[in-house]
Amino acid sequence: MIDTWLLATLCLLLLTAGALVRVLWTKTRYDRYVAALVAVTAAGAAGLCLNIALGTLLVLDVTVILALVCFSVILAAVSFSWSEGA
């Protein structure tokens, strides 16, 4: 029988994939930024669920580091695009 936390991880990864498709196929850049933030948030939640399912702290460390890097890149892209348009 499948573990509940692994099922939650799978569902969150599917949500992340959907948000990444939205990042690639949307027309406005603001929708892309919001979809990217949703993708990173859902991927972080999937990493936390996987951490609980596997019981290893390495997954948690990698999840936190990747989430911080991705959020920093997204915020830098937003601030660059806003300063460029003004």
Distance bins in CASP14 RR format, pairs under 12 A and 6 or more apart:
PFRMAT RR
TARGET T0000
AUTHOR 0000-0000-0000
RMODE 2
METHOD distances of the structure
MODEL  1
1 7 0 0 0 0 0 1 0 0 0 0 0
2 8 0 0 0 0 0 1 0 0 0 0 0
2 9 0 0 0 0 0 1 0 0 0 0 0
2 10 0 0 0 0 1 0 0 0 0 0 0
2 11 0 0 0 0 0 1 0 0 0 0 0
2 53 0 0 0 0 0 1 0 0 0 0 0
3 9 0 0 0 0 1 0 0 0 0 0 0
3 10 0 0 0 0 0 1 0 0 0 0 0
3 49 0 0 0 0 1 0 0 0 0 0 0
3 50 0 0 0 0 0 1 0 0 0 0 0
3 52 0 0 0 0 1 0 0 0 0 0 0
3 53 1 0 1 0 0 0 0 0 0 0 0
3 54 0 0 0 0 1 0 0 0 0 0 0
3 55 0 0 0 0 0 1 0 0 0 0 0
4 10 0 0 0 0 0 1 0 0 0 0 0
4 11 0 0 0 0 0 1 0 0 0 0 0
4 49 0 0 0 0 1 0 0 0 0 0 0
4 52 0 0 0 0 1 0 0 0 0 0 0
4 53 0 0 0 0 1 0 0 0 0 0 0
5 11 0 0 0 0 0 1 0 0 0 0 0
5 12 0 0 0 0 0 1 0 0 0 0 0
5 45 0 0 0 0 0 1 0 0 0 0 0
5 46 0 0 0 0 0 1 0 0 0 0 0
5 47 0 0 0 0 0 1 0 0 0 0 0
5 48 0 0 0 0 1 0 0 0 0 0 0
5 49 1 0 1 0 0 0 0 0 0 0 0
5 50 1 0 0 1 0 0 0 0 0 0 0
5 51 0 0 0 0 1 0 0 0 0 0 0
5 52 1 0 1 0 0 0 0 0 0 0 0
5 53 1 1 0 0 0 0 0 0 0 0 0
5 54 0 0 0 0 1 0 0 0 0 0 0
5 55 0 0 0 0 1 0 0 0 0 0 0
5 59 0 0 0 0 0 1 0 0 0 0 0
6 12 0 0 0 0 0 1 0 0 0 0 0
6 13 0 0 0 0 0 1 0 0 0 0 0
6 46 0 0 0 0 0 1 0 0 0 0 0
6 47 0 0 0 0 0 1 0 0 0 0 0
6 49 1 0 0 1 0 0 0 0 0 0 0
6 50 1 0 0 1 0 0 0 0 0 0 0
6 51 0 0 0 0 0 1 0 0 0 0 0
6 52 0 0 0 0 1 0 0 0 0 0 0
6 53 1 0 1 0 0 0 0 0 0 0 0
6 54 0 0 0 0 1 0 0 0 0 0 0
6 55 0 0 0 0 0 1 0 0 0 0 0
7 13 0 0 0 0 0 1 0 0 0 0 0
7 14 0 0 0 0 0 1 0 0 0 0 0
7 46 0 0 0 0 0 1 0 0 0 0 0
7 49 0 0 0 0 1 0 0 0 0 0 0
7 50 0 0 0 0 0 1 0 0 0 0 0
7 52 0 0 0 0 0 1 0 0 0 0 0
7 53 0 0 0 0 1 0 0 0 0 0 0
8 14 0 0 0 0 0 1 0 0 0 0 0
8 15 0 0 0 0 0 1 0 0 0 0 0
8 42 0 0 0 0 0 1 0 0 0 0 0
8 45 0 0 0 0 1 0 0 0 0 0 0
8 46 1 0 0 1 0 0 0 0 0 0 0
8 47 0 0 0 0 0 1 0 0 0 0 0
8 48 0 0 0 0 1 0 0 0 0 0 0
8 49 1 0 1 0 0 0 0 0 0 0 0
8 50 0 0 0 0 1 0 0 0 0 0 0
8 51 0 0 0 0 0 1 0 0 0 0 0
8 52 0 0 0 0 1 0 0 0 0 0 0
8 53 0 0 0 0 1 0 0 0 0 0 0
9 15 0 0 0 0 0 1 0 0 0 0 0
9 16 0 0 0 0 0 1 0 0 0 0 0
9 42 0 0 0 0 0 1 0 0 0 0 0
9 43 0 0 0 0 0 1 0 0 0 0 0
9 44 0 0 0 0 0 1 0 0 0 0 0
9 45 0 0 0 0 1 0 0 0 0 0 0
9 46 1 0 1 0 0 0 0 0 0 0 0
9 47 1 0 0 1 0 0 0 0 0 0 0
9 48 0 0 0 0 1 0 0 0 0 0 0
9 49 1 0 1 0 0 0 0 0 0 0 0
9 50 1 0 1 0 0 0 0 0 0 0 0
9 51 0 0 0 0 1 0 0 0 0 0 0
9 52 0 0 0 0 1 0 0 0 0 0 0
9 53 1 0 0 1 0 0 0 0 0 0 0
9 54 0 0 0 0 1 0 0 0 0 0 0
9 59 0 0 0 0 0 1 0 0 0 0 0
9 63 0 0 0 0 0 1 0 0 0 0 0
10 16 0 0 0 0 0 1 0 0 0 0 0
10 17 0 0 0 0 0 1 0 0 0 0 0
10 42 0 0 0 0 0 1 0 0 0 0 0
10 46 0 0 0 0 1 0 0 0 0 0 0
10 47 0 0 0 0 0 1 0 0 0 0 0
10 49 0 0 0 0 1 0 0 0 0 0 0
10 50 0 0 0 0 1 0 0 0 0 0 0
10 53 0 0 0 0 0 1 0 0 0 0 0
11 17 0 0 0 0 0 1 0 0 0 0 0
11 18 0 0 0 0 0 1 0 0 0 0 0
11 42 0 0 0 0 1 0 0 0 0 0 0
11 45 0 0 0 0 1 0 0 0 0 0 0
11 46 0 0 0 0 1 0 0 0 0 0 0
11 49 0 0 0 0 1 0 0 0 0 0 0
11 50 0 0 0 0 0 1 0 0 0 0 0
12 18 0 0 0 0 0 1 0 0 0 0 0
12 19 0 0 0 0 0 1 0 0 0 0 0
12 38 0 0 0 0 0 1 0 0 0 0 0
12 39 0 0 0 0 0 1 0 0 0 0 0
12 40 0 0 0 0 0 1 0 0 0 0 0
12 41 0 0 0 0 1 0 0 0 0 0 0
12 42 1 0 1 0 0 0 0 0 0 0 0
12 43 1 0 0 1 0 0 0 0 0 0 0
12 44 1 0 0 1 0 0 0 0 0 0 0
12 45 1 0 1 0 0 0 0 0 0 0 0
12 46 1 1 0 0 0 0 0 0 0 0 0
12 47 1 0 0 1 0 0 0 0 0 0 0
12 48 0 0 0 0 1 0 0 0 0 0 0
12 49 1 0 0 1 0 0 0 0 0 0 0
12 50 0 0 0 0 1 0 0 0 0 0 0
12 53 0 0 0 0 0 1 0 0 0 0 0
12 63 0 0 0 0 0 1 0 0 0 0 0
13 19 0 0 0 0 0 1 0 0 0 0 0
13 20 0 0 0 0 0 1 0 0 0 0 0
13 39 0 0 0 0 0 1 0 0 0 0 0
13 42 1 0 0 1 0 0 0 0 0 0 0
13 43 1 0 0 1 0 0 0 0 0 0 0
13 44 0 0 0 0 0 1 0 0 0 0 0
13 45 0 0 0 0 1 0 0 0 0 0 0
13 46 1 0 1 0 0 0 0 0 0 0 0
13 47 0 0 0 0 1 0 0 0 0 0 0
13 49 0 0 0 0 1 0 0 0 0 0 0
13 50 0 0 0 0 1 0 0 0 0 0 0
14 20 0 0 0 0 0 1 0 0 0 0 0
14 21 0 0 0 0 0 1 0 0 0 0 0
14 39 0 0 0 0 0 1 0 0 0 0 0
14 42 0 0 0 0 1 0 0 0 0 0 0
14 43 0 0 0 0 0 1 0 0 0 0 0
14 46 0 0 0 0 1 0 0 0 0 0 0
15 21 0 0 0 0 0 1 0 0 0 0 0
15 22 0 0 0 0 0 1 0 0 0 0 0
15 35 0 0 0 0 0 1 0 0 0 0 0
15 38 0 0 0 0 1 0 0 0 0 0 0
15 39 0 0 0 0 1 0 0 0 0 0 0
15 40 0 0 0 0 0 1 0 0 0 0 0
15 41 0 0 0 0 1 0 0 0 0 0 0
15 42 1 0 1 0 0 0 0 0 0 0 0
15 43 0 0 0 0 1 0 0 0 0 0 0
15 44 0 0 0 0 0 1 0 0 0 0 0
15 45 0 0 0 0 1 0 0 0 0 0 0
15 46 0 0 0 0 1 0 0 0 0 0 0
15 49 0 0 0 0 0 1 0 0 0 0 0
16 22 0 0 0 0 0 1 0 0 0 0 0
16 23 0 0 0 0 0 1 0 0 0 0 0
16 35 0 0 0 0 0 1 0 0 0 0 0
16 36 0 0 0 0 0 1 0 0 0 0 0
16 37 0 0 0 0 0 1 0 0 0 0 0
16 38 0 0 0 0 1 0 0 0 0 0 0
16 39 1 0 1 0 0 0 0 0 0 0 0
16 40 0 0 0 0 1 0 0 0 0 0 0
16 41 0 0 0 0 1 0 0 0 0 0 0
16 42 1 0 1 0 0 0 0 0 0 0 0
16 43 1 0 1 0 0 0 0 0 0 0 0
16 44 0 0 0 0 1 0 0 0 0 0 0
16 45 0 0 0 0 1 0 0 0 0 0 0
16 46 1 0 0 1 0 0 0 0 0 0 0
16 47 0 0 0 0 1 0 0 0 0 0 0
16 49 0 0 0 0 0 1 0 0 0 0 0
16 67 0 0 0 0 0 1 0 0 0 0 0
16 70 0 0 0 0 0 1 0 0 0 0 0
17 23 0 0 0 0 0 1 0 0 0 0 0
17 24 0 0 0 0 0 1 0 0 0 0 0
17 35 0 0 0 0 0 1 0 0 0 0 0
17 38 0 0 0 0 0 1 0 0 0 0 0
17 39 0 0 0 0 1 0 0 0 0 0 0
17 42 0 0 0 0 1 0 0 0 0 0 0
17 43 0 0 0 0 1 0 0 0 0 0 0
17 46 0 0 0 0 0 1 0 0 0 0 0
18 24 0 0 0 0 1 0 0 0 0 0 0
18 25 0 0 0 0 1 0 0 0 0 0 0
18 26 0 0 0 0 0 1 0 0 0 0 0
18 35 0 0 0 0 1 0 0 0 0 0 0
18 36 0 0 0 0 0 1 0 0 0 0 0
18 38 0 0 0 0 1 0 0 0 0 0 0
18 39 1 0 0 1 0 0 0 0 0 0 0
18 42 0 0 0 0 1 0 0 0 0 0 0
18 43 0 0 0 0 0 1 0 0 0 0 0
19 25 0 0 0 0 0 1 0 0 0 0 0
19 26 0 0 0 0 0 1 0 0 0 0 0
19 31 0 0 0 0 0 1 0 0 0 0 0
19 32 0 0 0 0 0 1 0 0 0 0 0
19 33 0 0 0 0 0 1 0 0 0 0 0
19 34 0 0 0 0 1 0 0 0 0 0 0
19 35 1 0 1 0 0 0 0 0 0 0 0
19 36 1 0 0 1 0 0 0 0 0 0 0
19 37 0 0 0 0 1 0 0 0 0 0 0
19 38 1 0 1 0 0 0 0 0 0 0 0
19 39 1 1 0 0 0 0 0 0 0 0 0
19 40 0 0 0 0 1 0 0 0 0 0 0
19 41 0 0 0 0 1 0 0 0 0 0 0
19 42 1 0 0 1 0 0 0 0 0 0 0
19 43 0 0 0 0 1 0 0 0 0 0 0
19 44 0 0 0 0 0 1 0 0 0 0 0
19 45 0 0 0 0 0 1 0 0 0 0 0
19 46 0 0 0 0 0 1 0 0 0 0 0
20 26 0 0 0 0 0 1 0 0 0 0 0
20 32 0 0 0 0 0 1 0 0 0 0 0
20 35 1 0 0 1 0 0 0 0 0 0 0
20 36 0 0 0 0 1 0 0 0 0 0 0
20 37 0 0 0 0 0 1 0 0 0 0 0
20 38 0 0 0 0 1 0 0 0 0 0 0
20 39 1 0 1 0 0 0 0 0 0 0 0
20 40 0 0 0 0 1 0 0 0 0 0 0
20 42 0 0 0 0 1 0 0 0 0 0 0
20 43 0 0 0 0 1 0 0 0 0 0 0
20 70 0 0 0 0 0 1 0 0 0 0 0
21 32 0 0 0 0 0 1 0 0 0 0 0
21 35 0 0 0 0 1 0 0 0 0 0 0
21 36 0 0 0 0 0 1 0 0 0 0 0
21 38 0 0 0 0 0 1 0 0 0 0 0
21 39 0 0 0 0 1 0 0 0 0 0 0
22 28 0 0 0 0 0 1 0 0 0 0 0
22 31 1 0 0 1 0 0 0 0 0 0 0
22 32 1 0 0 1 0 0 0 0 0 0 0
22 33 0 0 0 0 0 1 0 0 0 0 0
22 34 0 0 0 0 1 0 0 0 0 0 0
22 35 1 0 1 0 0 0 0 0 0 0 0
22 36 0 0 0 0 1 0 0 0 0 0 0
22 37 0 0 0 0 0 1 0 0 0 0 0
22 38 1 0 0 1 0 0 0 0 0 0 0
22 39 0 0 0 0 1 0 0 0 0 0 0
22 42 0 0 0 0 0 1 0 0 0 0 0
23 29 0 0 0 0 0 1 0 0 0 0 0
23 30 0 0 0 0 0 1 0 0 0 0 0
23 31 0 0 0 0 1 0 0 0 0 0 0
23 32 1 0 1 0 0 0 0 0 0 0 0
23 33 0 0 0 0 1 0 0 0 0 0 0
23 34 0 0 0 0 1 0 0 0 0 0 0
23 35 1 0 1 0 0 0 0 0 0 0 0
23 36 1 0 1 0 0 0 0 0 0 0 0
23 37 0 0 0 0 1 0 0 0 0 0 0
23 38 0 0 0 0 1 0 0 0 0 0 0
23 39 1 0 0 1 0 0 0 0 0 0 0
23 40 0 0 0 0 0 1 0 0 0 0 0
23 70 0 0 0 0 0 1 0 0 0 0 0
23 74 0 0 0 0 0 1 0 0 0 0 0
23 77 0 0 0 0 0 1 0 0 0 0 0
24 31 0 0 0 0 0 1 0 0 0 0 0
24 32 0 0 0 0 1 0 0 0 0 0 0
24 35 0 0 0 0 1 0 0 0 0 0 0
24 36 0 0 0 0 0 1 0 0 0 0 0
24 39 0 0 0 0 0 1 0 0 0 0 0
25 31 0 0 0 0 1 0 0 0 0 0 0
25 32 0 0 0 0 1 0 0 0 0 0 0
25 35 0 0 0 0 1 0 0 0 0 0 0
26 32 1 0 1 0 0 0 0 0 0 0 0
26 33 0 0 0 0 1 0 0 0 0 0 0
26 34 0 0 0 0 1 0 0 0 0 0 0
26 35 1 0 0 1 0 0 0 0 0 0 0
26 36 0 0 0 0 0 1 0 0 0 0 0
26 38 0 0 0 0 0 1 0 0 0 0 0
27 35 0 0 0 0 0 1 0 0 0 0 0
28 34 0 0 0 0 1 0 0 0 0 0 0
28 35 0 0 0 0 0 1 0 0 0 0 0
28 81 0 0 0 0 0 1 0 0 0 0 0
29 35 0 0 0 0 0 1 0 0 0 0 0
29 36 0 0 0 0 0 1 0 0 0 0 0
29 74 0 0 0 0 0 1 0 0 0 0 0
29 77 0 0 0 0 1 0 0 0 0 0 0
29 78 0 0 0 0 1 0 0 0 0 0 0
29 80 0 0 0 0 0 1 0 0 0 0 0
29 81 1 0 0 1 0 0 0 0 0 0 0
29 82 0 0 0 0 0 1 0 0 0 0 0
29 84 0 0 0 0 0 1 0 0 0 0 0
29 85 0 0 0 0 0 1 0 0 0 0 0
30 36 0 0 0 0 0 1 0 0 0 0 0
30 37 0 0 0 0 0 1 0 0 0 0 0
30 74 0 0 0 0 0 1 0 0 0 0 0
30 77 0 0 0 0 0 1 0 0 0 0 0
30 78 0 0 0 0 1 0 0 0 0 0 0
30 81 0 0 0 0 1 0 0 0 0 0 0
30 82 0 0 0 0 0 1 0 0 0 0 0
31 37 0 0 0 0 0 1 0 0 0 0 0
31 38 0 0 0 0 0 1 0 0 0 0 0
32 38 0 0 0 0 0 1 0 0 0 0 0
32 39 0 0 0 0 0 1 0 0 0 0 0
32 74 0 0 0 0 1 0 0 0 0 0 0
32 77 0 0 0 0 1 0 0 0 0 0 0
32 78 0 0 0 0 0 1 0 0 0 0 0
32 81 0 0 0 0 0 1 0 0 0 0 0
33 39 0 0 0 0 0 1 0 0 0 0 0
33 40 0 0 0 0 0 1 0 0 0 0 0
33 71 0 0 0 0 0 1 0 0 0 0 0
33 73 0 0 0 0 0 1 0 0 0 0 0
33 74 1 0 0 1 0 0 0 0 0 0 0
33 75 0 0 0 0 1 0 0 0 0 0 0
33 76 0 0 0 0 0 1 0 0 0 0 0
33 77 1 0 0 1 0 0 0 0 0 0 0
33 78 1 0 1 0 0 0 0 0 0 0 0
33 79 0 0 0 0 0 1 0 0 0 0 0
33 80 0 0 0 0 0 1 0 0 0 0 0
33 81 0 0 0 0 1 0 0 0 0 0 0
33 82 0 0 0 0 0 1 0 0 0 0 0
34 40 0 0 0 0 0 1 0 0 0 0 0
34 41 0 0 0 0 0 1 0 0 0 0 0
34 74 0 0 0 0 1 0 0 0 0 0 0
34 78 0 0 0 0 0 1 0 0 0 0 0
35 41 0 0 0 0 0 1 0 0 0 0 0
35 42 0 0 0 0 0 1 0 0 0 0 0
35 74 0 0 0 0 0 1 0 0 0 0 0
36 42 0 0 0 0 0 1 0 0 0 0 0
36 43 0 0 0 0 0 1 0 0 0 0 0
36 70 1 0 0 1 0 0 0 0 0 0 0
36 71 0 0 0 0 1 0 0 0 0 0 0
36 73 0 0 0 0 1 0 0 0 0 0 0
36 74 1 0 1 0 0 0 0 0 0 0 0
36 75 0 0 0 0 0 1 0 0 0 0 0
36 76 0 0 0 0 0 1 0 0 0 0 0
36 77 0 0 0 0 1 0 0 0 0 0 0
36 78 0 0 0 0 1 0 0 0 0 0 0
37 43 0 0 0 0 0 1 0 0 0 0 0
37 44 0 0 0 0 0 1 0 0 0 0 0
37 67 0 0 0 0 0 1 0 0 0 0 0
37 70 0 0 0 0 1 0 0 0 0 0 0
37 71 1 0 0 1 0 0 0 0 0 0 0
37 73 0 0 0 0 0 1 0 0 0 0 0
37 74 1 0 0 1 0 0 0 0 0 0 0
37 75 0 0 0 0 1 0 0 0 0 0 0
37 77 0 0 0 0 0 1 0 0 0 0 0
37 78 0 0 0 0 1 0 0 0 0 0 0
38 44 0 0 0 0 0 1 0 0 0 0 0
38 45 0 0 0 0 0 1 0 0 0 0 0
38 70 0 0 0 0 0 1 0 0 0 0 0
38 71 0 0 0 0 0 1 0 0 0 0 0
38 74 0 0 0 0 0 1 0 0 0 0 0
39 45 0 0 0 0 0 1 0 0 0 0 0
39 46 0 0 0 0 0 1 0 0 0 0 0
39 66 0 0 0 0 0 1 0 0 0 0 0
39 67 0 0 0 0 0 1 0 0 0 0 0
39 70 0 0 0 0 1 0 0 0 0 0 0
39 71 0 0 0 0 0 1 0 0 0 0 0
39 74 0 0 0 0 1 0 0 0 0 0 0
40 46 0 0 0 0 0 1 0 0 0 0 0
40 47 0 0 0 0 0 1 0 0 0 0 0
40 63 0 0 0 0 0 1 0 0 0 0 0
40 64 0 0 0 0 0 1 0 0 0 0 0
40 66 0 0 0 0 1 0 0 0 0 0 0
40 67 1 0 1 0 0 0 0 0 0 0 0
40 68 0 0 0 0 1 0 0 0 0 0 0
40 69 0 0 0 0 1 0 0 0 0 0 0
40 70 1 0 1 0 0 0 0 0 0 0 0
40 71 1 0 0 1 0 0 0 0 0 0 0
40 72 0 0 0 0 0 1 0 0 0 0 0
40 73 0 0 0 0 1 0 0 0 0 0 0
40 74 1 0 0 1 0 0 0 0 0 0 0
40 75 0 0 0 0 0 1 0 0 0 0 0
41 47 0 0 0 0 0 1 0 0 0 0 0
41 48 0 0 0 0 0 1 0 0 0 0 0
41 63 0 0 0 0 0 1 0 0 0 0 0
41 67 0 0 0 0 1 0 0 0 0 0 0
41 70 0 0 0 0 1 0 0 0 0 0 0
41 71 0 0 0 0 1 0 0 0 0 0 0
41 74 0 0 0 0 0 1 0 0 0 0 0
42 48 0 0 0 0 0 1 0 0 0 0 0
42 49 0 0 0 0 0 1 0 0 0 0 0
42 63 0 0 0 0 0 1 0 0 0 0 0
42 67 0 0 0 0 0 1 0 0 0 0 0
42 70 0 0 0 0 0 1 0 0 0 0 0
43 49 0 0 0 0 0 1 0 0 0 0 0
43 50 0 0 0 0 0 1 0 0 0 0 0
43 62 0 0 0 0 0 1 0 0 0 0 0
43 63 1 0 0 1 0 0 0 0 0 0 0
43 64 0 0 0 0 0 1 0 0 0 0 0
43 66 1 0 0 1 0 0 0 0 0 0 0
43 67 1 0 0 1 0 0 0 0 0 0 0
43 69 0 0 0 0 0 1 0 0 0 0 0
43 70 1 0 0 1 0 0 0 0 0 0 0
43 71 0 0 0 0 0 1 0 0 0 0 0
44 50 0 0 0 0 1 0 0 0 0 0 0
44 51 0 0 0 0 1 0 0 0 0 0 0
44 59 0 0 0 0 0 1 0 0 0 0 0
44 60 0 0 0 0 1 0 0 0 0 0 0
44 62 0 0 0 0 0 1 0 0 0 0 0
44 63 1 0 1 0 0 0 0 0 0 0 0
44 64 0 0 0 0 1 0 0 0 0 0 0
44 65 0 0 0 0 0 1 0 0 0 0 0
44 66 1 0 0 1 0 0 0 0 0 0 0
44 67 1 0 1 0 0 0 0 0 0 0 0
44 68 0 0 0 0 0 1 0 0 0 0 0
44 69 0 0 0 0 0 1 0 0 0 0 0
44 70 0 0 0 0 1 0 0 0 0 0 0
44 71 0 0 0 0 0 1 0 0 0 0 0
45 51 0 0 0 0 0 1 0 0 0 0 0
45 52 0 0 0 0 0 1 0 0 0 0 0
45 63 0 0 0 0 1 0 0 0 0 0 0
45 67 0 0 0 0 1 0 0 0 0 0 0
46 52 0 0 0 0 0 1 0 0 0 0 0
46 53 0 0 0 0 0 1 0 0 0 0 0
46 59 0 0 0 0 0 1 0 0 0 0 0
46 62 0 0 0 0 0 1 0 0 0 0 0
46 63 0 0 0 0 1 0 0 0 0 0 0
46 66 0 0 0 0 0 1 0 0 0 0 0
46 67 0 0 0 0 0 1 0 0 0 0 0
47 53 0 0 0 0 1 0 0 0 0 0 0
47 54 0 0 0 0 1 0 0 0 0 0 0
47 55 0 0 0 0 0 1 0 0 0 0 0
47 56 0 0 0 0 0 1 0 0 0 0 0
47 58 0 0 0 0 0 1 0 0 0 0 0
47 59 1 0 0 1 0 0 0 0 0 0 0
47 60 1 0 0 1 0 0 0 0 0 0 0
47 61 0 0 0 0 0 1 0 0 0 0 0
47 62 0 0 0 0 1 0 0 0 0 0 0
47 63 1 0 1 0 0 0 0 0 0 0 0
47 64 0 0 0 0 1 0 0 0 0 0 0
47 65 0 0 0 0 0 1 0 0 0 0 0
47 66 0 0 0 0 1 0 0 0 0 0 0
47 67 0 0 0 0 1 0 0 0 0 0 0
48 54 0 0 0 0 0 1 0 0 0 0 0
48 55 0 0 0 0 0 1 0 0 0 0 0
48 57 0 0 0 0 0 1 0 0 0 0 0
48 59 0 0 0 0 1 0 0 0 0 0 0
48 60 1 0 0 1 0 0 0 0 0 0 0
48 61 0 0 0 0 0 1 0 0 0 0 0
48 62 0 0 0 0 0 1 0 0 0 0 0
48 63 1 0 0 1 0 0 0 0 0 0 0
48 64 0 0 0 0 1 0 0 0 0 0 0
48 66 0 0 0 0 0 1 0 0 0 0 0
48 67 0 0 0 0 1 0 0 0 0 0 0
49 55 0 0 0 0 0 1 0 0 0 0 0
49 59 0 0 0 0 1 0 0 0 0 0 0
49 60 0 0 0 0 0 1 0 0 0 0 0
49 63 0 0 0 0 1 0 0 0 0 0 0
50 56 0 0 0 0 1 0 0 0 0 0 0
50 57 0 0 0 0 0 1 0 0 0 0 0
50 58 0 0 0 0 0 1 0 0 0 0 0
50 59 1 0 1 0 0 0 0 0 0 0 0
50 60 0 0 0 0 1 0 0 0 0 0 0
50 62 0 0 0 0 1 0 0 0 0 0 0
50 63 1 0 0 1 0 0 0 0 0 0 0
51 57 1 0 0 1 0 0 0 0 0 0 0
51 58 0 0 0 0 1 0 0 0 0 0 0
51 59 1 0 1 0 0 0 0 0 0 0 0
51 60 1 0 1 0 0 0 0 0 0 0 0
51 61 0 0 0 0 1 0 0 0 0 0 0
51 62 0 0 0 0 1 0 0 0 0 0 0
51 63 1 0 0 1 0 0 0 0 0 0 0
51 64 0 0 0 0 1 0 0 0 0 0 0
52 59 0 0 0 0 1 0 0 0 0 0 0
52 60 0 0 0 0 1 0 0 0 0 0 0
52 63 0 0 0 0 0 1 0 0 0 0 0
53 59 0 0 0 0 1 0 0 0 0 0 0
53 60 0 0 0 0 0 1 0 0 0 0 0
54 60 0 0 0 0 1 0 0 0 0 0 0
54 62 0 0 0 0 0 1 0 0 0 0 0
54 63 0 0 0 0 0 1 0 0 0 0 0
56 62 0 0 0 0 1 0 0 0 0 0 0
56 63 0 0 0 0 0 1 0 0 0 0 0
57 63 0 0 0 0 0 1 0 0 0 0 0
57 64 0 0 0 0 0 1 0 0 0 0 0
58 64 0 0 0 0 0 1 0 0 0 0 0
58 65 0 0 0 0 0 1 0 0 0 0 0
59 65 0 0 0 0 0 1 0 0 0 0 0
59 66 0 0 0 0 0 1 0 0 0 0 0
60 66 0 0 0 0 0 1 0 0 0 0 0
60 67 0 0 0 0 0 1 0 0 0 0 0
61 67 0 0 0 0 0 1 0 0 0 0 0
61 68 0 0 0 0 0 1 0 0 0 0 0
62 68 0 0 0 0 0 1 0 0 0 0 0
62 69 0 0 0 0 0 1 0 0 0 0 0
63 69 0 0 0 0 0 1 0 0 0 0 0
63 70 0 0 0 0 0 1 0 0 0 0 0
64 70 0 0 0 0 0 1 0 0 0 0 0
64 71 0 0 0 0 0 1 0 0 0 0 0
65 71 0 0 0 0 0 1 0 0 0 0 0
65 72 0 0 0 0 0 1 0 0 0 0 0
66 72 0 0 0 0 0 1 0 0 0 0 0
66 73 0 0 0 0 0 1 0 0 0 0 0
67 73 0 0 0 0 0 1 0 0 0 0 0
67 74 0 0 0 0 0 1 0 0 0 0 0
68 74 0 0 0 0 0 1 0 0 0 0 0
68 75 0 0 0 0 0 1 0 0 0 0 0
69 75 0 0 0 0 0 1 0 0 0 0 0
69 76 0 0 0 0 0 1 0 0 0 0 0
70 76 0 0 0 0 0 1 0 0 0 0 0
70 77 0 0 0 0 0 1 0 0 0 0 0
71 77 0 0 0 0 0 1 0 0 0 0 0
71 78 0 0 0 0 0 1 0 0 0 0 0
72 78 0 0 0 0 0 1 0 0 0 0 0
72 79 0 0 0 0 0 1 0 0 0 0 0
73 79 0 0 0 0 0 1 0 0 0 0 0
73 80 0 0 0 0 0 1 0 0 0 0 0
74 80 0 0 0 0 0 1 0 0 0 0 0
74 81 0 0 0 0 0 1 0 0 0 0 0
75 81 0 0 0 0 0 1 0 0 0 0 0
75 82 0 0 0 0 0 1 0 0 0 0 0
76 82 0 0 0 0 0 1 0 0 0 0 0
76 83 0 0 0 0 0 1 0 0 0 0 0
77 83 0 0 0 0 0 1 0 0 0 0 0
77 84 0 0 0 0 0 1 0 0 0 0 0
78 84 0 0 0 0 0 1 0 0 0 0 0
78 85 0 0 0 0 0 1 0 0 0 0 0
79 85 0 0 0 0 0 1 0 0 0 0 0
79 86 0 0 0 0 0 1 0 0 0 0 0
80 86 0 0 0 0 0 1 0 0 0 0 0
END
